[in-house]
């Protein structure tokens, strides 16, 4: 008998909490719809604000896409990151085998390949077209060599292997072609830092743009805000429409930036695909991607909301 009233009480409590949640959601939905409707009723000013926000967001997104497309060449760069050790003319097979074994055990070495002096002469004659000249020589001038494939594309790794080979008596000369890799790595590092710097600076720009737009909206609705204060509306209730306005500014600005980037990628796709075809069919022009698109839209919406929040906190003090 005693369990039934308790069950009814729990049911009423659960129903009441559910009703409160539904009412809260309905209130927020109504505020969001009203904020969007107000933006639609002011097409000129809203379009200008959204365009400025979109351009500010487009720049770091474009740099990110550039870095993403350049990163496709990482595997090819890893294959091209070679160190060539030219051996002394009197180096025997046992010494070569021992040197290859020591190098293969090194953590920064992917593999090694031995090229004999005869093979080097044959390769040179094939790609240079000077086979008759090579055959006319009394003695083969090309030395045997070890081609060492490194585990990564870092310039420091190549320098480390060069220092290791310089202590080997069987090695006459070490050739590295990693200077261009060092320059490329510096360029990519500069690009990454430029993206981060642009994100920081232009995020502040989005905050200021949104905050200024919300300030104008607050000024235009000053009489309405005072009336709501007089009838006892809470500050959170009064601020909520402005926060949703900032959220819409950020979200729609991010969507417009995404659309502008998609149009740019479409315009560049033909020449870019033709250029990439020279390097292999595995390279394709890549866009922003799903994850980065979500970050762009979510980050822009958050920036818009934060800009509105800062503006509301500053300008509501006079009411």
C-alpha positions in Angstrom: 0.0 0.0 0.0 2.8 2.4 0.9 4.6 1.9 -2.4 1.8 3.3 -4.6 1.9 6.9 -3.3 5.7 6.8 -3.6 5.5 5.7 -7.2 3.0 8.3 -8.1 5.2 10.9 -6.4 8.2 9.8 -8.5 6.1 9.8 -11.6 4.9 13.4 -10.9 8.5 14.5 -10.2 9.7 12.8 -13.4 6.9 14.4 -15.4 7.6 17.8 -14.0 11.3 17.6 -14.8 10.4 16.5 -18.3 8.0 19.4 -18.7 10.6 21.8 -17.5 13.1 20.4 -20.0 10.7 20.7 -22.9 9.8 24.2 -21.9 13.5 25.1 -21.7 14.1 23.6 -25.2 11.1 25.4 -26.6 12.3 28.7 -25.2 15.7 28.3 -26.7 14.3 27.2 -30.1 12.0 30.3 -30.1 15.0 32.6 -29.3 17.1 31.0 -32.0 14.3 31.3 -34.6 13.7 34.9 -33.6 17.4 35.8 -33.9 17.6 34.2 -37.3 14.4 36.0 -38.4 15.8 39.4 -37.3 19.0 38.7 -39.4 16.8 38.0 -42.4 14.8 41.2 -41.9 18.1 43.2 -42.2 19.6 41.6 -45.3 22.1 44.4 -46.2 23.8 44.8 -42.8 23.7 41.0 -42.1 25.2 40.2 -45.5 28.1 42.6 -44.9 28.8 41.3 -41.5 28.7 37.7 -42.7 31.0 38.5 -45.7 33.6 40.0 -43.4 33.5 37.1 -41.0 33.7 34.6 -43.9 36.7 36.3 -45.5 38.5 36.4 -42.1 37.8 32.6 -41.7 38.7 31.8 -45.3 42.4 32.8 -45.1 43.5 30.2 -42.4 41.2 27.6 -44.0 43.0 28.2 -47.4 46.4 27.9 -45.8 45.3 24.7 -44.1 44.2 23.2 -47.3 47.5 24.2 -49.0 49.5 22.4 -46.2 47.2 19.4 -46.5 47.8 19.0 -50.2 51.6 19.4 -49.7 51.6 16.7 -47.1 50.5 14.2 -49.8 54.2 14.2 -50.9 55.5 13.0 -47.6 55.8 9.4 -48.8 57.6 10.4 -51.9 59.9 12.6 -49.9 60.7 9.8 -47.6 61.7 7.6 -50.6 63.8 10.4 -52.0 65.6 11.1 -48.7 68.8 9.2 -49.5 72.4 9.3 -48.4 75.0 7.8 -50.8 78.3 6.5 -49.4 81.0 6.0 -52.1 83.4 3.3 -51.1 87.2 3.0 -51.4 88.3 1.2 -54.5 90.0 -1.6 -52.5 86.9 -2.4 -50.4 86.1 -6.1 -50.4 82.7 -7.9 -50.2 83.2 -8.8 -46.5 83.7 -5.2 -45.5 80.7 -4.1 -47.5 78.5 -6.8 -45.9 79.7 -5.7 -42.4 79.0 -2.0 -43.2 75.5 -2.8 -44.5 74.8 -4.9 -41.4 75.8 -2.1 -39.1 73.7 0.4 -41.0 70.6 -1.8 -41.2 70.7 -2.1 -37.4 70.5 1.7 -37.0 67.1 2.9 -36.1 67.2 5.8 -38.5 68.0 3.6 -41.5 65.1 2.0 -43.5 67.2 -0.1 -45.9 70.5 -0.1 -47.9 71.3 -0.9 -51.5 74.8 -1.8 -52.8 75.8 -0.6 -56.3 79.0 -2.1 -57.7 81.3 -0.1 -59.9 80.3 -2.2 -62.9 76.6 -1.5 -62.2 77.3 2.2 -61.7 79.0 2.3 -65.1 76.1 0.5 -66.7 73.5 2.8 -65.1 75.5 5.9 -66.1 75.7 4.7 -69.7 72.0 4.0 -69.8 70.7 7.3 -68.6 73.4 9.5 -70.1 73.6 7.9 -73.5 77.4 7.9 -73.3 77.8 4.1 -73.4 80.5 4.3 -76.1 82.6 6.7 -74.1 82.4 4.5 -71.0 83.3 1.4 -73.0 86.3 3.2 -74.5 87.8 3.9 -71.1 90.7 1.6 -70.1 89.5 1.6 -66.5 86.1 2.1 -64.9 86.3 5.4 -63.0 83.1 5.0 -61.1 83.3 3.7 -57.5 81.1 1.2 -55.8 78.5 2.8 -53.4 75.9 2.2 -50.8 72.6 4.0 -51.2 71.0 4.4 -47.7 67.3 4.9 -47.4 66.5 7.0 -44.3 63.5 6.3 -42.0 62.2 9.9 -42.2 62.7 13.2 -44.1 64.4 15.2 -41.4 67.6 16.9 -42.3 69.0 16.1 -38.8 68.6 12.4 -39.5 70.7 12.7 -42.7 73.4 14.6 -40.8 73.5 11.9 -38.2 74.0 9.2 -40.7 76.7 11.3 -42.5 78.6 11.6 -39.2 78.4 7.9 -38.7 79.7 7.1 -42.2 82.5 9.6 -41.9 84.1 7.4 -39.3 84.1 4.3 -41.5 87.5 3.7 -43.2 85.9 2.0 -46.2 83.9 5.1 -47.1 85.7 7.6 -49.3 83.0 10.2 -49.7 79.4 10.8 -48.5 76.9 12.7 -50.6 73.7 14.2 -49.2 71.0 15.9 -51.3 68.9 16.9 -48.3 69.4 20.7 -48.6 66.2 21.0 -50.6 64.4 18.9 -48.0 65.6 21.2 -45.3 64.3 24.2 -47.2 60.9 22.4 -47.8 60.7 21.5 -44.1 61.4 25.1 -43.2 58.7 26.2 -45.6 56.1 23.8 -44.2 57.1 24.8 -40.6 56.6 28.5 -41.6 53.2 27.6 -43.2 52.0 25.8 -40.0 53.0 28.8 -37.8 51.4 31.2 -40.3 48.2 29.2 -40.0 48.3 29.3 -36.2 49.1 33.0 -36.2 46.3 33.8 -38.7 43.8 31.7 -36.6 44.7 33.7 -33.5 44.6 37.1 -35.2 41.5 36.5 -37.3 39.7 34.9 -34.4 40.1 38.2 -32.6 38.8 39.9 -35.7 35.7 37.7 -35.7 35.1 38.5 -32.0 35.4 42.2 -32.7 33.1 42.0 -35.7 30.4 40.0 -33.9 30.7 42.2 -30.8 30.3 45.4 -32.8 27.2 44.0 -34.6 25.7 42.9 -31.3 26.4 46.3 -29.8 24.5 47.9 -32.6 21.6 45.5 -32.1 21.6 46.3 -28.4 21.5 50.0 -29.1 18.6 49.6 -31.5 16.6 47.6 -29.0 17.4 49.7 -25.9 13.7 50.7 -25.3 12.7 47.0 -25.5 15.4 46.0 -23.0 14.3 48.7 -20.5 10.7 47.5 -20.7 11.8 43.9 -20.0 13.9 45.2 -17.1 10.8 47.0 -15.6 8.6 43.9 -15.8 11.2 41.8 -14.0 12.9 39.8 -16.8 16.2 38.3 -15.8 19.4 39.4 -17.4 19.9 35.9 -18.8 16.5 36.0 -20.5 17.2 39.4 -22.0 20.7 38.4 -23.2 19.6 35.1 -24.8 18.4 36.5 -28.1 21.6 38.5 -28.6 23.7 35.4 -27.8 21.8 33.4 -30.5 22.4 36.3 -32.9 26.1 36.1 -32.3 25.9 32.3 -32.7 24.1 32.7 -36.1 26.7 35.2 -37.2 29.5 32.9 -36.5 27.8 29.7 -37.9 26.6 31.4 -41.1 29.9 33.2 -41.5 31.7 29.8 -41.2 29.3 28.2 -43.7 29.9 31.1 -46.1 33.7 30.7 -45.7 33.3 26.9 -46.4 31.3 27.7 -49.5 33.8 30.2 -50.8 36.7 27.7 -50.2 34.7 25.1 -52.1 34.2 27.5 -55.1 38.0 28.3 -55.1 38.8 24.6 -55.0 36.5 24.0 -57.9 38.1 26.8 -59.9 41.6 25.4 -59.3 40.7 21.8 -59.7 41.4 21.6 -63.4 44.9 23.1 -63.5 45.8 21.5 -60.2 44.8 18.0 -61.3 46.7 18.4 -64.6 49.8 19.5 -62.6 49.5 16.6 -60.1 49.1 14.1 -62.9 52.8 14.6 -63.7 53.8 13.3 -60.3 51.5 10.3 -60.3 47.9 9.2 -60.2 48.0 8.8 -56.4 48.0 12.5 -55.9 44.7 14.3 -55.9 43.6 17.8 -55.0 42.1 17.6 -51.5 39.6 19.9 -49.9 38.9 20.8 -46.3 37.6 17.4 -45.3 34.7 16.4 -43.0 36.6 16.8 -39.7 38.2 20.1 -40.6 34.8 21.3 -41.8 33.2 20.5 -38.5 36.0 22.3 -36.7 35.5 25.4 -39.0 31.8 25.5 -38.4 31.9 24.7 -34.7 34.8 27.1 -34.1 33.1 30.0 -36.0 29.9 29.4 -34.1 31.7 29.4 -30.8 33.6 32.6 -31.7 30.3 34.3 -32.7 28.7 33.3 -29.4 31.8 34.5 -27.4 31.8 37.8 -29.2 28.2 38.3 -28.4 28.7 37.3 -24.8 31.5 39.9 -24.4 29.5 42.6 -26.0 26.4 41.8 -23.8 28.5 41.7 -20.6 29.9 45.1 -21.5 26.9 47.0 -22.8 24.2 45.6 -20.4 25.8 47.4 -17.5 24.1 50.7 -18.3 20.6 49.2 -18.1 
